[in-house]
Amino acid sequence: MSDAPTFYDEIGGFETIRGIVAKFYEGVAHDVVLRPMYPEADLGPAEERFLLFLVQYWGGPTTYSEQRGHPRLRMRHAPFAVDLDARDRWLGHFRAALDNAALTPEQDKQFWDYVTHAANFMVNTTD
């Protein structure tokens, strides 16, 4: 096992990712296209799941997998029609969240490259 710091450590760990996710969900909460994709009355549970997923993805604690198993991102999003407009709105809120974070340009690029790839992967309809 390597003692080298992970990306999670380099960007400031849990608190940094929590801030990014919180800012992202501020945008989602008021988005007329995205908000209906979150059927729970409170966005809190979705925000917590996404936070734990990103924490684990970037090298932090594995709480997400311990609680939910394999991420299966495409399968978990399959019930929702994710078109190019939804992708672009999602990315817009994430861009605002990253712009609000104190990341270096290199860290921002690494995070942005991942979420852009993930958002493109979630598109499941052209309608």
ROSEMI-367026 format. One record per residue (C-alpha): residue number from 1; residue in three letters; x, y, z. Coordinates in nm, 2 decimals, always signed. Layout:
<rs>
+-----+-----+--------+--------+--------+
|   i |  aa |      X |      Y |      Z |
+-----+-----+--------+--------+--------+
| NUM | ALA |      X |      Y |      Z |
...
+-----+-----+--------+--------+--------+
</rs>
This chain:
<rs>
+-----+-----+--------+--------+--------+
|   i |  aa |      X |      Y |      Z |
+-----+-----+--------+--------+--------+
|   1 | MET |  +0.00 |  +0.00 |  +0.00 |
|   2 | SER |  +0.13 |  +0.34 |  -0.10 |
|   3 | ASP |  +0.17 |  +0.63 |  +0.15 |
|   4 | ALA |  +0.15 |  +0.88 |  -0.14 |
|   5 | PRO |  -0.13 |  +1.13 |  -0.09 |
|   6 | THR |  -0.44 |  +1.06 |  -0.29 |
|   7 | PHE |  -0.63 |  +1.33 |  -0.50 |
|   8 | TYR |  -0.88 |  +1.33 |  -0.21 |
|   9 | ASP |  -0.59 |  +1.43 |  +0.03 |
|  10 | GLU |  -0.45 |  +1.68 |  -0.22 |
|  11 | ILE |  -0.77 |  +1.88 |  -0.26 |
|  12 | GLY |  -0.85 |  +1.90 |  +0.11 |
|  13 | GLY |  -1.04 |  +1.58 |  +0.17 |
|  14 | PHE |  -1.39 |  +1.55 |  +0.29 |
|  15 | GLU |  -1.47 |  +1.92 |  +0.36 |
|  16 | THR |  -1.36 |  +2.02 |  +0.01 |
|  17 | ILE |  -1.58 |  +1.76 |  -0.16 |
|  18 | ARG |  -1.87 |  +1.84 |  +0.08 |
|  19 | GLY |  -1.85 |  +2.20 |  -0.03 |
|  20 | ILE |  -1.85 |  +2.11 |  -0.40 |
|  21 | VAL |  -2.14 |  +1.87 |  -0.36 |
|  22 | ALA |  -2.34 |  +2.12 |  -0.15 |
|  23 | LYS |  -2.29 |  +2.40 |  -0.41 |
|  24 | PHE |  -2.39 |  +2.15 |  -0.69 |
|  25 | TYR |  -2.71 |  +2.06 |  -0.51 |
|  26 | GLU |  -2.80 |  +2.43 |  -0.46 |
|  27 | GLY |  -2.82 |  +2.45 |  -0.83 |
|  28 | VAL |  -3.01 |  +2.12 |  -0.88 |
|  29 | ALA |  -3.27 |  +2.22 |  -0.62 |
|  30 | HIS |  -3.39 |  +2.50 |  -0.85 |
|  31 | ASP |  -3.34 |  +2.33 |  -1.19 |
|  32 | VAL |  -3.68 |  +2.26 |  -1.36 |
|  33 | VAL |  -3.52 |  +1.97 |  -1.57 |
|  34 | LEU |  -3.30 |  +1.80 |  -1.31 |
|  35 | ARG |  -3.51 |  +1.84 |  -0.99 |
|  36 | PRO |  -3.78 |  +1.59 |  -1.10 |
|  37 | MET |  -3.51 |  +1.33 |  -1.14 |
|  38 | TYR |  -3.48 |  +1.33 |  -0.76 |
|  39 | PRO |  -3.80 |  +1.18 |  -0.64 |
|  40 | GLU |  -3.73 |  +1.22 |  -0.27 |
|  41 | ALA |  -3.89 |  +1.54 |  -0.12 |
|  42 | ASP |  -3.56 |  +1.62 |  +0.04 |
|  43 | LEU |  -3.24 |  +1.63 |  -0.17 |
|  44 | GLY |  -3.04 |  +1.54 |  +0.14 |
|  45 | PRO |  -3.02 |  +1.16 |  +0.08 |
|  46 | ALA |  -2.91 |  +1.21 |  -0.28 |
|  47 | GLU |  -2.66 |  +1.47 |  -0.17 |
|  48 | GLU |  -2.52 |  +1.24 |  +0.09 |
|  49 | ARG |  -2.49 |  +0.95 |  -0.16 |
|  50 | PHE |  -2.31 |  +1.16 |  -0.42 |
|  51 | LEU |  -2.08 |  +1.30 |  -0.15 |
|  52 | LEU |  -1.98 |  +0.95 |  -0.03 |
|  53 | PHE |  -1.94 |  +0.84 |  -0.39 |
|  54 | LEU |  -1.70 |  +1.12 |  -0.48 |
|  55 | VAL |  -1.51 |  +1.08 |  -0.15 |
|  56 | GLN |  -1.45 |  +0.72 |  -0.23 |
|  57 | TYR |  -1.38 |  +0.78 |  -0.60 |
|  58 | TRP |  -1.10 |  +1.03 |  -0.52 |
|  59 | GLY |  -0.93 |  +0.81 |  -0.26 |
|  60 | GLY |  -1.11 |  +0.87 |  +0.06 |
|  61 | PRO |  -1.30 |  +0.63 |  +0.29 |
|  62 | THR |  -1.49 |  +0.35 |  +0.12 |
|  63 | THR |  -1.82 |  +0.43 |  +0.31 |
|  64 | TYR |  -2.01 |  +0.45 |  -0.02 |
|  65 | SER |  -1.93 |  +0.08 |  -0.12 |
|  66 | GLU |  -1.98 |  -0.04 |  +0.24 |
|  67 | GLN |  -2.33 |  +0.11 |  +0.24 |
|  68 | ARG |  -2.44 |  +0.07 |  -0.12 |
|  69 | GLY |  -2.21 |  -0.19 |  -0.29 |
|  70 | HIS |  -2.08 |  -0.13 |  -0.64 |
|  71 | PRO |  -2.17 |  +0.22 |  -0.77 |
|  72 | ARG |  -2.35 |  +0.08 |  -1.09 |
|  73 | LEU |  -2.39 |  +0.44 |  -1.20 |
|  74 | ARG |  -2.56 |  +0.38 |  -1.53 |
|  75 | MET |  -2.80 |  +0.12 |  -1.39 |
|  76 | ARG |  -2.90 |  +0.35 |  -1.10 |
|  77 | HIS |  -2.97 |  +0.63 |  -1.34 |
|  78 | ALA |  -3.15 |  +0.42 |  -1.60 |
|  79 | PRO |  -3.50 |  +0.50 |  -1.47 |
|  80 | PHE |  -3.45 |  +0.86 |  -1.56 |
|  81 | ALA |  -3.44 |  +1.01 |  -1.92 |
|  82 | VAL |  -3.10 |  +1.18 |  -1.93 |
|  83 | ASP |  -3.07 |  +1.37 |  -2.25 |
|  84 | LEU |  -2.82 |  +1.63 |  -2.37 |
|  85 | ASP |  -3.00 |  +1.91 |  -2.20 |
|  86 | ALA |  -3.00 |  +1.73 |  -1.87 |
|  87 | ARG |  -2.63 |  +1.65 |  -1.91 |
|  88 | ASP |  -2.55 |  +2.01 |  -1.99 |
|  89 | ARG |  -2.75 |  +2.14 |  -1.69 |
|  90 | TRP |  -2.59 |  +1.89 |  -1.46 |
|  91 | LEU |  -2.25 |  +2.00 |  -1.59 |
|  92 | GLY |  -2.34 |  +2.36 |  -1.55 |
|  93 | HIS |  -2.42 |  +2.32 |  -1.18 |
|  94 | PHE |  -2.10 |  +2.12 |  -1.14 |
|  95 | ARG |  -1.90 |  +2.38 |  -1.31 |
|  96 | ALA |  -2.04 |  +2.64 |  -1.07 |
|  97 | ALA |  -1.95 |  +2.42 |  -0.78 |
|  98 | LEU |  -1.59 |  +2.37 |  -0.89 |
|  99 | ASP |  -1.56 |  +2.74 |  -0.96 |
| 100 | ASN |  -1.66 |  +2.79 |  -0.60 |
| 101 | ALA |  -1.39 |  +2.56 |  -0.47 |
| 102 | ALA |  -1.04 |  +2.65 |  -0.39 |
| 103 | LEU |  -0.87 |  +2.40 |  -0.63 |
| 104 | THR |  -0.56 |  +2.46 |  -0.83 |
| 105 | PRO |  -0.60 |  +2.47 |  -1.21 |
| 106 | GLU |  -0.46 |  +2.12 |  -1.24 |
| 107 | GLN |  -0.70 |  +1.98 |  -0.97 |
| 108 | ASP |  -0.99 |  +2.16 |  -1.13 |
| 109 | LYS |  -0.91 |  +2.01 |  -1.46 |
| 110 | GLN |  -0.87 |  +1.66 |  -1.32 |
| 111 | PHE |  -1.21 |  +1.68 |  -1.14 |
| 112 | TRP |  -1.38 |  +1.84 |  -1.44 |
| 113 | ASP |  -1.24 |  +1.58 |  -1.68 |
| 114 | TYR |  -1.39 |  +1.31 |  -1.46 |
| 115 | VAL |  -1.74 |  +1.46 |  -1.42 |
| 116 | THR |  -1.75 |  +1.55 |  -1.79 |
| 117 | HIS |  -1.68 |  +1.19 |  -1.88 |
| 118 | ALA |  -1.93 |  +1.06 |  -1.62 |
| 119 | ALA |  -2.20 |  +1.30 |  -1.74 |
| 120 | ASN |  -2.16 |  +1.19 |  -2.10 |
| 121 | PHE |  -2.17 |  +0.83 |  -1.99 |
| 122 | MET |  -2.51 |  +0.89 |  -1.82 |
| 123 | VAL |  -2.68 |  +1.01 |  -2.13 |
| 124 | ASN |  -2.94 |  +0.74 |  -2.22 |
| 125 | THR |  -3.18 |  +0.91 |  -2.46 |
| 126 | THR |  -3.19 |  +1.16 |  -2.75 |
| 127 | ASP |  -3.55 |  +1.26 |  -2.68 |
+-----+-----+--------+--------+--------+
</rs>
